[in-house]
Amino acid sequence: MNNIESLAERLAELEKLVEELEDVSGSGVVDVLDQAVALLKDVNAHIEAGLLESEGEAQQLDDLLKKADFGLFDAALKELERPPGGPGGG
């Protein structure tokens, strides 16, 4: 199960807890809220893990881009940007 499916499952569980709150007595509210807090902690942990993973991937991409040589590409773009008939233009 991927992170999105896992989070969707947790959301469905939270929605069920909301429905339970409507029917639960005063003393049962604390139990339902405890369950909701546990689910929210789990959701938060999944989100934090996803952010850390994304940061790592972004750093890897940044490292790759720093190694790439775009000199020829940049030169070709400058050539295309020159107006026709202008200095160095066609």
Backbone torsions as a table, in degrees:
resi	resn	phi	psi	omega
1	MET	NA	130.9	-180.0
2	ASN	-84.0	174.6	-175.7
3	ASN	-62.2	-38.5	-178.9
4	ILE	-64.6	-45.4	179.0
5	GLU	-63.4	-40.0	179.4
6	SER	-63.9	-43.5	179.1
7	LEU	-66.9	-37.6	178.0
8	ALA	-63.8	-38.9	177.8
9	GLU	-63.8	-42.1	179.0
10	ARG	-64.7	-38.9	178.0
11	LEU	-62.3	-42.5	177.7
12	ALA	-62.0	-39.9	177.8
13	GLU	-64.2	-40.2	177.9
14	LEU	-64.6	-39.0	178.0
15	GLU	-62.8	-38.1	176.8
16	LYS	-64.7	-38.4	178.8
17	LEU	-65.4	-35.9	177.2
18	VAL	-61.7	-43.1	178.3
19	GLU	-63.8	-39.0	178.2
20	GLU	-62.6	-36.6	-179.0
21	LEU	-60.1	-31.0	-179.6
22	GLU	-67.9	-28.1	-174.2
23	ASP	-107.8	-6.3	-173.6
24	VAL	-87.3	149.6	178.5
25	SER	-76.9	171.6	-177.1
26	GLY	-54.5	-42.2	-178.4
27	SER	-73.4	-24.6	179.5
28	GLY	-81.2	-14.2	-178.6
29	VAL	-60.7	-40.8	-178.1
30	VAL	-62.0	-41.5	178.9
31	ASP	-63.4	-43.6	-179.8
32	VAL	-65.2	-41.6	179.5
33	LEU	-66.8	-35.8	175.8
34	ASP	-61.8	-41.1	177.4
35	GLN	-63.5	-41.0	179.8
36	ALA	-64.6	-41.9	179.2
37	VAL	-63.2	-41.9	178.1
38	ALA	-61.8	-42.6	177.9
39	LEU	-63.7	-42.1	179.8
40	LEU	-65.7	-36.3	175.4
41	LYS	-62.4	-41.3	178.2
42	ASP	-63.8	-44.2	177.9
43	VAL	-60.6	-45.0	179.8
44	ASN	-61.1	-42.1	178.8
45	ALA	-62.4	-41.4	177.8
46	HIS	-63.2	-42.4	-179.6
47	ILE	-65.0	-44.9	179.3
48	GLU	-62.3	-40.9	178.6
49	ALA	-63.1	-41.5	178.0
50	GLY	-63.4	-39.4	178.5
51	LEU	-65.6	-43.1	178.6
52	LEU	-62.6	-41.4	178.5
53	GLU	-63.6	-42.2	179.5
54	SER	-64.7	-39.4	178.1
55	GLU	-62.4	-41.1	178.5
56	GLY	-63.9	-43.0	178.7
57	GLU	-65.4	-39.6	179.1
58	ALA	-63.8	-39.6	178.6
59	GLN	-65.1	-40.5	177.9
60	GLN	-62.9	-42.5	178.2
61	LEU	-64.6	-40.7	178.3
62	ASP	-61.5	-43.4	178.4
63	ASP	-61.5	-41.8	178.6
64	LEU	-64.4	-42.7	-179.2
65	LEU	-65.4	-33.6	178.1
66	LYS	-66.5	-28.6	-179.9
67	LYS	-82.1	-20.1	-175.7
68	ALA	-75.1	144.1	176.6
69	ASP	-107.0	110.7	-178.7
70	PHE	-102.9	17.0	-176.3
71	GLY	-55.8	-48.8	-179.2
72	LEU	-65.9	-38.9	178.8
73	PHE	-64.3	-45.4	178.9
74	ASP	-61.9	-40.5	179.2
75	ALA	-64.4	-40.6	178.4
76	ALA	-64.6	-40.3	177.5
77	LEU	-63.8	-41.7	178.4
78	LYS	-62.2	-38.2	178.8
79	GLU	-63.8	-41.6	179.5
80	LEU	-69.6	-27.5	-177.4
81	GLU	-80.0	-15.2	180.0
82	ARG	-68.1	132.8	178.8
83	PRO	-70.5	142.7	177.5
84	PRO	-59.4	135.7	178.6
85	GLY	81.5	-6.9	178.7
86	GLY	-83.5	-177.7	179.6
87	PRO	-58.5	123.1	179.8
88	GLY	77.3	-1.1	-178.6
89	GLY	-87.8	173.2	-176.7
90	GLY	-95.2	NA	NA
